[in-house]
Amino acid sequence: MSKKTAKKIQLIIGTVALIVILISAINITINVSKFNNLKQEEQRTSKEVKTAQKEYTHYKNQVVKQTYAKETNNDNELVRGVAIHNSSYNIMKNLSTKFFSEYFTWDDSKQYESRKDKLESVADSSLLDDDKLFDDAKDNMGGNYIKALDIQSEYQDSTVSVIDDHTGLVKVDYKSWFDSKSKSSSSTRYYEVGFDRDNQKVKSIKLVFSEDNS
């Protein structure tokens, strides 16, 4: 093969390689752009869902308040009693779901520490100031044990049993794990919860019993 022919072949191979590289670069740019667009769409949709949930929750709470106000003024004593009981249950169910779903869900130490701020709308200030419920995630040596052990948690469900018009027994199911969610363990806790009906807030929480279901 002559040197001239060899140079032509090298030139052709180099040109083809350059074209392939350019096409790959263009494809990568397009895919990155699509990924970023999908990410932005996901974030936008997530915000819309959260907004819709807040609006629905607000609407539902207003309906509960209006129904309670109407039925508790009913002349029939039995109707009043049933209305108060049903209203108490609905208030306790809504508040406990909002409280514990936030309380038992976090992916990192930052989310763990921010739970207190996120619960201001559903928890009494005295409850939020309880260091036993909302600790600073510090161990005896001053280190952050949530971050060090990579502890994560996820709320599963809660059920309420009415004790009286202001108190309920709440069963809470949640999962927790180290590093990998595939290694999570299920747990259940029972709390005696006090509710402020007028201000629609959780007033007190006392752990009654806990069990590991894994």
Secondary structure, DSSP 4 states (H G I P E B T S, - for coil): --HHHHHHHHHHHHHHHHHHHHHHHHHHHHHHHHHHHHHHHHHHHHHHHHHHHHHHHHHHHHHHHHHHHHHTT-S-HHHHHHHHHHHHHHHHHHHHHHHHHHHT-BSSHHHHHHHHHHTTTTB-HHHHT-TTTS---B-TTS-BHHHHHTEEEEEEEEEEEEEETTEEEEEEEEEEEES-GGG-EEEEEEEEEEEETTTTEEEEEEEEEEEE--
